[in-house]
Amino acid sequence: MGYGQQSPGGEHQQQGPWPPYAGQPPAPGGGAPWNAHPGPPPPPPGGRRSSLIAVVAATTVVLAAGITGFLVLGGDGDDGKPDAGPTGAAAVSPSASPGEPRGGAEDGTAPLVPGWKTVINPKRGIAFDVPVEWAVKSSGWVTYVAENGDPEETPLVGFAAPAILKEKWCRSDDDGNGTQEDTPLASVGSRAEPDARDTAEAARENARLWVYGSYAQPAKEKVTTGAAKPFTTKSGLTGIVATATSTGVDGPGRCAYDGKVTAFAFENPAGDTLSWTFVGVRGVDDEVPEPTVRKILGTVRLVDGAP
């Protein structure tokens, strides 16, 4: 799997069809999501992609067997494909959208759960809360998954402005290249869904693809996707939630584990489909409990995006 992140100044933006929705290859002219920068050497084919990679320089991409990290320059990229341009601010504290019900501070940025901290995707106007032990990345970071062995690391699915729990939860060198790769215990983020037909499709496809890309590949049969169901957050935001899990993952690497995903898709006042997704390891002692996942989900709300 490929799991990536992008640092201040932009987000992965879906600028062409993501393979999962239409069941078709990437749009012509597509390729690695960092095309705008001097290209690093492609990752070695094969290997289970399940590690978190650190960004080491603005124009350098460090690829691990699973979680791919990169720093994007520019402010328009989001959810998978960066754009070139000047580095932007690390984050913008948006104000509340007029007419949007929510708790907390008037601008929607104060935590709804006492003692937690707020994560903001200013470009998409999305906020949610996580427990204090989670590491909140800047609004320009992106996480994504790609097929094993894909030399271009074409994203299957991704999200921006993530928060991560225990980034180095499991370390391994599954491909034997001498580089230890990190697998996080869990992560969560948000993105736009311009190619989804509706919120139900967006929720189900996010859940399915994250589990497949992060934990189960190449065994699609080990992924189970649940039914899409209506859900309303504490702020009154309504949408569709779907879950997916993997069962029986038995990869050769020491960080091969089953996973679980909860995806929530909804519309903003402009009618744009957006999504929030939780991705985590399951079946381990420190697995994020389902009540905690739902508690985080319950804090998802809309705020004003960056100008």
Secondary structure as UniProt FT lines:
FT   TURN            8..9
FT   HELIX           19..22
FT   TURN            28..29
FT   TURN            33..36
FT   TURN            58..59
FT   TURN            79..80
FT   TURN            98..99
FT   TURN            106..107
FT   TURN            114..115
FT   STRAND          117..121
FT   TURN            122..125
FT   STRAND          126..130
FT   TURN            132..133
FT   STRAND          135..136
FT   TURN            139..140
FT   STRAND          142..146
FT   TURN            148..149
FT   TURN            151..152
FT   STRAND          155..165
FT   TURN            167..168
FT   STRAND          170..172
FT   TURN            174..175
FT   STRAND          181..183
FT   STRAND          186..192
FT   TURN            194..195
FT   HELIX           199..211
FT   HELIX           212..216
FT   TURN            217..218
FT   HELIX           220..222
FT   STRAND          223..225
FT   STRAND          229..232
FT   TURN            234..235
FT   STRAND          238..246
FT   TURN            254..255
FT   STRAND          259..267
FT   TURN            269..270
FT   STRAND          273..281
FT   TURN            285..286
FT   HELIX           290..297
FT   TURN            298..299
FT   STRAND          301..302
//
